Amino acid sequence: MKPKIVVGIMSITLMATALTACGSSAKLTEVSGIGYSDGVISYTEVAAAEGYNVSFIHAGEVVYEDKIEDTAIDVESLGLEGNLTLKISAYTGKKTGPEVSYDFTVLSTFGNVIIEAEDHLSNFGTGKTQSNFRNNSLAHKGAYVGGIDDAGQGVYINYLCPVAGTFAFDAYYCMDEVGGFKTAHNDVWVNGEYQTRLDFTELTGWGGDKFNAAKTTAEITLKKGWNTISVMKNGDASDNWGGFAELDYFVINGNGDKYNADDLVQYGVRPSAYRLEAEMGSPRRKNPENNLYECKNPAIAGGGEFTYSNNFLLGNIESNYDGVEWHFNSPVKAKYRVKIAYASGEFEGSKTAAPSFVVAQEQVAMFRNADFDDMQKATFENLPYTGWNNVTVADGYVDIILEQGKNFIYCLKLDSANSGIFQLDYVDLTFIEEVE
């Protein structure tokens, strides 16, 4: 009996081995029937496959990879967009079938875009009398912009718009009655041109322990690509000069259009130049009455034969250390090229303008004798006279190094540079290269 049992076991073992060998020899075919529709990639099931190796490649880099059992993938839920390549192969155990590629495009939808006012300040709040960053846990994202007191002050937004069109532009604000004025407004300039105004009519109270922002809406027209959007105070005694509003955040109401995110690559990851408007920085001026340095220096409005970027020109840069301070966040430590738009007039005993640029990581306080002379400077020397209020872009340039993160950039009249009096319209910063 034993020999029969042994023979039976051996026969069963041989049969099982043969069956396993037959199964392992089954060939996995390549994945076929691949298609993309309504945000989902689907494909035909491969016979004998346990699952599928999948990877998505964007701009030459793997942005997602996994092993899955399903024959459909919700690509949009993965947050992928633009021109993509799917690489996929079937597998069973350690055996993998041939890999195939499939190219497709995931379109994005232009929905609502929220822009925080405090993220787009050129100044940081040198003094109480100009627009500045204010923390408040009740505000949207915990901060807002207050102190928009003088004409030309406000926020300056660089925005990469995915589609061209006209969109509703919401502004959330706080306001209270001042000097009998119960309304206020800000002008909105887009790409250097006046477009519309935002009217503030609800007395919500100032942003304090009862922060209750109201909404006002206007329409703005944007081009595809980089746009600059300025929201700033304007007016005079007869035009709502005494009304003030504090800005919390804005919403660009997207129209739902579809677009390919990769089409925006041509515009770059940053604007071709960052424009620092003089009136939107923090002015620094020596008060001739008390010889103290202050940040109160209302800008000159354009009109008649003279036009200015954003319609304002900063004057009264007359004494040592007069000028303007900007707060600028650089994404990396880098060299930037500085171009300047200025004006200067000639008079008896005058000197040509020689604006100096100083960079610091901490603000230089408004002291009577703030000693910028010990700091590294880049100076425009002997700029030609242009005539007062007649703005010209200087032919030359200077280079400055900005650290990654927060920088304070100063454009100053320095006696040590033998600079004459000048007026300042704007400064353009162009990224040159990263530095170690």
Secondary structure in CASP SS format (residue, H / E / C, confidence):
PFRMAT SS
TARGET T0000
AUTHOR 0000-0000-0000
METHOD secondary structure of the structure
MODEL  1
M C 1.00
K H 1.00
P H 1.00
K H 1.00
I H 1.00
V H 1.00
V H 1.00
G H 1.00
I H 1.00
M H 1.00
S H 1.00
I H 1.00
T H 1.00
L H 1.00
M H 1.00
A H 1.00
T H 1.00
A H 1.00
L H 1.00
T H 1.00
A H 1.00
C H 1.00
G H 1.00
S H 1.00
S C 1.00
A C 1.00
K C 1.00
L C 1.00
T C 1.00
E C 1.00
V C 1.00
S C 1.00
G C 1.00
I C 1.00
G E 1.00
Y E 1.00
S E 1.00
D C 1.00
G C 1.00
V E 1.00
I E 1.00
S E 1.00
Y C 1.00
T C 1.00
E C 1.00
V C 1.00
A C 1.00
A C 1.00
A C 1.00
E C 1.00
G E 1.00
Y E 1.00
N E 1.00
V E 1.00
S E 1.00
F E 1.00
I E 1.00
H E 1.00
A C 1.00
G C 1.00
E E 1.00
V E 1.00
V E 1.00
Y E 1.00
E E 1.00
D E 1.00
K E 1.00
I E 1.00
E C 1.00
D C 1.00
T C 1.00
A E 1.00
I E 1.00
D E 1.00
V C 1.00
E H 1.00
S H 1.00
L H 1.00
G C 1.00
L C 1.00
E C 1.00
G E 1.00
N E 1.00
L E 1.00
T E 1.00
L E 1.00
K E 1.00
I E 1.00
S E 1.00
A E 1.00
Y E 1.00
T E 1.00
G C 1.00
K C 1.00
K E 1.00
T E 1.00
G C 1.00
P C 1.00
E C 1.00
V E 1.00
S E 1.00
Y E 1.00
D E 1.00
F E 1.00
T E 1.00
V E 1.00
L C 1.00
S E 1.00
T E 1.00
F C 1.00
G C 1.00
N C 1.00
V E 1.00
I E 1.00
I E 1.00
E E 1.00
A H 1.00
E H 1.00
D H 1.00
H H 1.00
L C 1.00
S C 1.00
N C 1.00
F C 1.00
G C 1.00
T C 1.00
G C 1.00
K C 1.00
T C 1.00
Q C 1.00
S C 1.00
N E 1.00
F E 1.00
R E 1.00
N E 1.00
N C 1.00
S C 1.00
L C 1.00
A C 1.00
H H 1.00
K H 1.00
G H 1.00
A E 1.00
Y E 1.00
V E 1.00
G E 1.00
G C 1.00
I C 1.00
D C 1.00
D C 1.00
A C 1.00
G C 1.00
Q C 1.00
G E 1.00
V E 1.00
Y E 1.00
I E 1.00
N E 1.00
Y E 1.00
L E 1.00
C E 1.00
P C 1.00
V C 1.00
A C 1.00
G E 1.00
T E 1.00
F E 1.00
A E 1.00
F E 1.00
D E 1.00
A E 1.00
Y E 1.00
Y E 1.00
C E 1.00
M E 1.00
D C 1.00
E C 1.00
V E 1.00
G C 1.00
G C 1.00
F E 1.00
K C 1.00
T C 1.00
A E 1.00
H E 1.00
N E 1.00
D E 1.00
V E 1.00
W E 1.00
V E 1.00
N C 1.00
G C 1.00
E E 1.00
Y E 1.00
Q E 1.00
T E 1.00
R E 1.00
L E 1.00
D E 1.00
F E 1.00
T C 1.00
E C 1.00
L C 1.00
T C 1.00
G E 1.00
W C 1.00
G C 1.00
G C 1.00
D C 1.00
K C 1.00
F C 1.00
N C 1.00
A C 1.00
A E 1.00
K E 1.00
T E 1.00
T E 1.00
A E 1.00
E E 1.00
I E 1.00
T E 1.00
L E 1.00
K C 1.00
K C 1.00
G E 1.00
W E 1.00
N E 1.00
T E 1.00
I E 1.00
S E 1.00
V E 1.00
M E 1.00
K E 1.00
N C 1.00
G C 1.00
D C 1.00
A C 1.00
S C 1.00
D C 1.00
N C 1.00
W C 1.00
G C 1.00
G C 1.00
F C 1.00
A C 1.00
E E 1.00
L E 1.00
D E 1.00
Y E 1.00
F E 1.00
V E 1.00
I E 1.00
N C 1.00
G C 1.00
N C 1.00
G C 1.00
D C 1.00
K E 1.00
Y E 1.00
N C 1.00
A H 1.00
D H 1.00
D H 1.00
L H 1.00
V H 1.00
Q H 1.00
Y H 1.00
G C 1.00
V C 1.00
R C 1.00
P C 1.00
S C 1.00
A C 1.00
Y E 1.00
R E 1.00
L E 1.00
E E 1.00
A H 1.00
E H 1.00
M H 1.00
G C 1.00
S E 1.00
P E 1.00
R E 1.00
R E 1.00
K E 1.00
N C 1.00
P C 1.00
E C 1.00
N C 1.00
N C 1.00
L C 1.00
Y E 1.00
E E 1.00
C C 1.00
K C 1.00
N C 1.00
P C 1.00
A C 1.00
I E 1.00
A E 1.00
G C 1.00
G E 1.00
G C 1.00
E C 1.00
F E 1.00
T C 1.00
Y C 1.00
S H 1.00
N H 1.00
N H 1.00
F E 1.00
L E 1.00
L E 1.00
G E 1.00
N E 1.00
I E 1.00
E C 1.00
S C 1.00
N C 1.00
Y C 1.00
D C 1.00
G E 1.00
V E 1.00
E E 1.00
W E 1.00
H E 1.00
F E 1.00
N E 1.00
S E 1.00
P C 1.00
V C 1.00
K C 1.00
A E 1.00
K E 1.00
Y E 1.00
R E 1.00
V E 1.00
K E 1.00
I E 1.00
A E 1.00
Y E 1.00
A E 1.00
S C 1.00
G C 1.00
E C 1.00
F C 1.00
E C 1.00
G C 1.00
S C 1.00
K C 1.00
T C 1.00
A E 1.00
A C 1.00
P C 1.00
S E 1.00
F E 1.00
V E 1.00
V E 1.00
A E 1.00
Q C 1.00
E C 1.00
Q C 1.00
V C 1.00
A C 1.00
M C 1.00
F C 1.00
R C 1.00
N C 1.00
A C 1.00
D C 1.00
F H 1.00
D H 1.00
D H 1.00
M C 1.00
Q C 1.00
K E 1.00
A E 1.00
T E 1.00
F C 1.00
E C 1.00
N C 1.00
L E 1.00
P C 1.00
Y C 1.00
T C 1.00
G C 1.00
W C 1.00
N C 1.00
N C 1.00
V C 1.00
T E 1.00
V E 1.00
A C 1.00
D C 1.00
G C 1.00
Y C 1.00
V E 1.00
D E 1.00
I E 1.00
I E 1.00
L E 1.00
E C 1.00
Q C 1.00
G E 1.00
K E 1.00
N E 1.00
F E 1.00
I E 1.00
Y E 1.00
C E 1.00
L E 1.00
K C 1.00
L C 1.00
D H 1.00
S H 1.00
A H 1.00
N C 1.00
S C 1.00
G C 1.00
I C 1.00
F E 1.00
Q E 1.00
L E 1.00
D E 1.00
Y E 1.00
V E 1.00
D E 1.00
L E 1.00
T E 1.00
F E 1.00
I E 1.00
E E 1.00
E E 1.00
V C 1.00
E C 1.00
END
